[in-house]
Amino acid sequence: MTLLAHDSAGQGLPVAVLLHGVGGGRAIWGERGSGTVQALAQAGLRAVAFDLPAYGDSPLPTEPTLHGMADAVTISLKAMGVQRAVIVGHSMGGMVAQLVVARHSAMVQGLVLVATTASFGKPEGAWQQAFLQQRLASLDAGLGMPALAAQLVPGLLGPNASPEAGLRAQAVMGRVPEPTYRAALAALMGFDQRTALAAIGVPTLCIAAEHDATSPPEVMQRMAHRIPGARYACLAHAGHLAPLEQAAAFHQLLIDFLRERI
């Protein structure tokens, strides 16, 4: 895995590991995205943003799975000398984060789940098939990732999102290799960690977005209720790309959580 790291305050502070969604990459957390890496650094906190396997310069695995992504995160952290970290996952990254804490709990100091879900459902389900069809139609027509990004991103944004937020999201998504995007979507199928939520034993924050149709607030709230001691927050006026749309509010929630609970 490739990574973008910022260590602003030396050792002793929690490391926030930022994991992106299907149409993302480490850049979504940087200066040309949400600016989360920089915001945490300015607050005196440590942040690391990863490109998950097959994203950025990371090679496409033979059989991409969310479990493999979770294992890759922990392997990379060990290579960096990080023994424990706070895992922050958006959308698909939130699914990977759930698997990291389930498979490597000793390495997880805290968990932040953003606009995600504990279950994607059965691959043959009607909603899942419609989701795939919508996400792949432009690619199947040969239009490429930039065209797909221009088509999909507006529907992922809340009504008050700035044009700049949409352009930033489109730029990042447009650079995702098509084989990576197809493989990541396939990896979502069958994901189900609902029964594992009650076993999460670290401080957890679940962040929803008011206008998120992909991971609706009620889904995030139910997930928070099943995690012992979890906090729940909902960002007003935001859609599925809340960290980009409402960056300042998102960063405040994240910084407060890291300072108060970790």
For each residue, the residues with C-beta under 8 A, 3 or more apart:
1: 50 51 52 53 58 72 73 75 76
2: 26 50 51 56 57 58
3: 26 48 49 50 51 76
4: 26 27 29 30 37 48 49 50
5: 47 48 49 80
6: 37 38 40 41 46 47 48
7: 10 46
8: 40 41 42 44 45 46
9: 12 13 44 45 46
10: 7 13
11:
12: 9
13: 9 10 44 45 46
14: 45 46 84 85 86 109 110 258 262
15: 46 47 48 77 82 84 85 86
16: 40 45 46 47 48 85 86 88 112 254 258
17: 48 49 50 73 77 85 86 87 88
18: 26 29 36 37 47 48 49 50 88 90 93
19: 50 52 73 87 88 89 90 92 93 94 96 97
20: 24 25 26 28 29 49 50 51 52 55 90 91 92 93
21: 24 28 90 91 92 93
22: 91 92 181 184 185 188
23: 149 152 153 169 172 173 176 181
24: 20 21 27 28 55 90 91 92 93 172 173 176
25: 20 28 51 55 56 172 175 176
26: 2 3 4 18 20 29 30 49 50 51 55 56
27: 4 24 30 32 33 172 175
28: 20 21 24 25 33 34 90 168 169 172 243 244
29: 4 18 20 26 33 34 35 36 37 47 49 243
30: 4 26 27 33 35 36 37 38 49
31: 35 37 38
32: 27 168 171 172
33: 27 28 29 30 36 168 169 172 243 244
34: 28 29 243 244 247 250 251
35: 29 30 31 38 39 247 251
36: 18 29 30 33 39 40 47 49 243 247 250 251 254
37: 4 6 18 29 30 31 40 41 47 49
38: 6 30 31 35 41 42
39: 35 36 42 43 247 251 254 255
40: 6 8 16 36 37 43 45 46 47 251 254 255 258
41: 6 8 37 38 44 45 46 47
42: 8 38 39
43: 39 40 251 255
44: 8 9 13 41
45: 8 9 13 14 16 40 41 255 258 259
46: 6 7 8 9 13 14 15 16 40 41
47: 5 6 15 16 18 29 36 37 40 41
48: 3 4 5 6 15 16 17 18 80 82 85
49: 3 4 5 17 18 20 26 29 30 36 37
50: 1 2 3 4 17 18 19 20 26 73 76
51: 1 2 3 20 25 26 55 56 57 58
52: 1 19 20 55 58 69 72 73 92 93 96
53: 1 58 59 60 61 64 68 69 72
54: 58 59 60 61 64 177 179 180 183 184
55: 20 24 25 26 51 52 58 176 180
56: 2 25 26 51
57: 2 51
58: 1 2 51 52 53 54 55
59: 53 54
60: 53 54 64 177 179 180 183
61: 53 54 64 65 68 183
62:
63: 68
64: 53 54 60 61 68 69 183 184 186 187
65: 61 68 69 187
66: 69 70 92 95 96 99 187 188 191
67: 70 71 99 103
68: 53 61 63 64 65 71 72
69: 52 53 64 65 66 72 73 96 99 187
70: 66 67 73 74 96 97 99 100 102 103 104
71: 67 68 74 75 103 104
72: 1 52 53 68 69 75 76
73: 1 17 19 50 52 69 70 76 77 87 96 100
74: 70 71 77 78 100 103 104 107
75: 1 71 72 78 79
76: 1 3 50 72 73 79 80
77: 15 17 73 74 80 82 85 107
78: 74 75 81 82
79: 75 76
80: 5 48 76 77
81: 78
82: 15 48 77 78 85 107
83: 107
84: 14 15 106 107 108 109
85: 14 15 16 17 48 77 82 107 108 109
86: 14 15 16 17 108 109 110 111 112 258 262
87: 17 19 73 97 100 101 108 110 111 112
88: 16 17 18 19 93 97 112 114 254
89: 19 92 93 94 95 96 97 98 112 113 114 116
90: 18 19 20 21 24 28 93 94 114 115 116 243
91: 20 21 22 24 94 95 114 115 116 214 215 240
92: 19 20 21 22 24 52 66 89 95 96 116 184 187 188
93: 18 19 20 21 24 52 88 89 90 96 97 114 116
94: 19 89 90 91 97 98 113 114 115 116 117
95: 66 89 91 92 98 99 116 117 120 188 191 193
96: 19 52 66 69 70 73 89 92 93 99 100
97: 19 70 87 88 89 93 94 100 101 111 112 113 116
98: 89 94 95 101 102 111 113 116 118 193 196 197 200
99: 66 67 69 70 95 96 102 103 193
100: 70 73 74 87 96 97 103 104 107 108
101: 87 97 98 104 105 108 111 200 202
102: 70 98 99 105 193 196 199
103: 67 70 71 74 99 100
104: 70 71 74 100 101 107 108
105: 101 102 108 201 202
106: 84
107: 74 77 82 83 84 85 100 104
108: 84 85 86 87 100 101 104 105 111 202
109: 14 84 85 86 202 262
110: 14 86 87 202 203 204 205 257 258 261 262
111: 86 87 97 98 101 108 200 202 203 204 205
112: 16 86 87 88 89 97 204 205 206 207 254 257
113: 89 94 97 98 116 204 205 206 207 220 223
114: 88 89 90 91 93 94 207 242 243 250
115: 90 91 94 207 208 209 212 214 215 220 240 241 242
116: 89 90 91 92 93 94 95 97 98 113 215 220
117: 94 95 120 215 219 220 223
118: 98 192 193 194 196 197 223 226
119: 191 192 193 194
120: 95 117 128 188 189 190 191 192
121: 125 127 128 190 192
122: 125 128 189 190
123: 128 189 190
124: 128 129
125: 121 122 128 129
126: 129 130
127: 121 130 131
128: 120 121 122 123 124 125 131 132 189
129: 124 125 126 132 133
130: 126 127 133 134
131: 127 128 134 135
132: 128 129 135 136 185
133: 129 130 136 137
134: 130 131 137 152
135: 131 132 148 152 185
136: 132 133 139 140 182 185
137: 133 134 140 141
138: 141 143 144 147 148 151
139: 136 142 143 144 145 148 178 181 182
140: 136 137
141: 137 138
142: 139
143: 138 139 147 148
144: 138 139 147 148 178
145: 139 148 149 173 174 175 176 177 178 181
146: 149 150 170 174
147: 138 143 144 150 151
148: 135 138 139 143 144 145 151 152 173 174 181
149: 23 145 146 152 153 169 170 171 173 174
150: 146 147 153 170 174
151: 138 147 148 154
152: 23 134 135 148 149 155 156 173
153: 23 149 150 156 157 166 169 170 173 241
154: 151 157 166
155: 152 213
156: 152 153 169 214 239 240 241
157: 153 154 161 165 166 169 239 240 241 245
158: 161 209 210 211 212 237 238 239 242 245
159: 211 237 239
160: 237 238 245
161: 157 158 165 166 238 239 241 244 245
162: 165 166 245
163: 166 167
164: 167 168
165: 157 161 162 168 169 241 244 245
166: 153 154 157 161 162 163 169 170
167: 163 164 170 171
168: 28 32 33 164 165 171 172 244
169: 23 28 33 149 153 156 157 165 166 172 173 241 244
170: 146 149 150 153 166 167 173 174
171: 32 149 167 168 174 175
172: 23 24 25 27 28 32 33 168 169 175 176
173: 23 24 145 148 149 152 153 169 170 176
174: 145 146 148 149 150 170 171
175: 25 27 145 171 172
176: 23 24 25 55 145 172 173 180 181
177: 54 60 145 180 181
178: 139 144 145 181 182
179: 54 60 182 183
180: 54 55 60 176 177 183 184
181: 22 23 139 145 148 176 177 178 184 185
182: 136 139 178 179 185 186
183: 54 60 61 64 179 180 186 187
184: 22 54 64 92 180 181 187 188
185: 22 132 135 136 181 182 188 189
186: 64 182 183 189
187: 64 65 66 69 92 183 184 191
188: 22 66 92 95 120 184 185 191
189: 120 122 123 128 185 186
190: 120 121 122 123
191: 66 95 119 120 187 188
192: 118 119 120 121 195
193: 95 98 99 102 118 119 196 197
194: 118 119 197 226
195: 192 198
196: 98 102 118 193 199 200
197: 98 118 193 194 200 223 226 227
198: 195 226 227 228
199: 102 196
200: 98 101 111 196 197 204 227 228 230
201: 105 228
202: 101 105 108 109 110 111
203: 110 111 229 257 261 262
204: 110 111 112 113 200 224 227 229 230 231
205: 110 111 112 113 230 231 232 233 253 254 257 261
206: 112 113 220 221 223 224 227 230 231 232 233
207: 112 113 114 115 220 233 234 235 242 250 253
208: 115 212 215 216 217 219 220 221 232 233 234 235
209: 115 158 212 215 217 234 235 238 239 240 242 245 246
210: 158 217 234 235 236 237 238
211: 158 159 237 238 239
212: 115 158 208 209 215 216 217 238 239 240 242
213: 155 216 239 240
214: 91 115 156 240
215: 91 115 116 117 208 209 212 219 220 240
216: 208 212 213 219 220
217: 208 209 210 212 220 221 234
218: 221 222
219: 117 208 215 216 222 223
220: 113 115 116 117 206 207 208 215 216 217 223 224 232 234
221: 206 208 217 218 224 225 232 234
222: 218 219 225 226
223: 113 117 118 197 206 219 220 226 227 230
224: 204 206 220 221 227 230 231 232
225: 221 222 230 232
226: 118 194 197 198 222 223
227: 197 198 200 204 206 223 224 230
228: 198 200 201
229: 203 204
230: 200 204 205 206 223 224 225 227
231: 204 205 206 224 257 261
232: 205 206 208 220 221 224 225
233: 205 206 207 208 253
234: 207 208 209 210 217 220 221
235: 207 208 209 210 238 242 245 246 249 250 253
236: 210 246 249
237: 158 159 160 210 211 245 246
238: 158 160 161 209 210 211 212 235 241 242 245 246 249
239: 156 157 158 159 161 209 211 212 213 242 245
240: 91 115 156 157 209 212 213 214 215
241: 115 153 156 157 161 165 169 238 244 245
242: 114 115 158 207 209 212 235 238 239 245 246 250
243: 28 29 33 34 36 90 114 246 247 250
244: 28 33 34 161 165 168 169 241 247
245: 157 158 160 161 162 165 209 235 237 238 239 241 242
246: 209 235 236 237 238 242 243 249 250
247: 34 35 36 39 243 244 250 251
248: 251 252
249: 235 236 238 246 252 253
250: 34 36 114 207 235 242 243 246 247 253 254
251: 34 35 36 39 40 43 247 248 254 255
252: 248 249 255 256
253: 205 207 233 235 249 250 256 257
254: 16 36 39 40 88 112 205 250 251 257 258
255: 39 40 43 45 251 252 258 259
256: 252 253 259 260
257: 110 112 203 205 231 253 254 260 261 262
258: 14 16 40 45 86 110 254 255 261 262
259: 45 255 256 262
260: 256 257
261: 110 203 205 231 257 258
262: 14 86 109 110 203 257 258 259
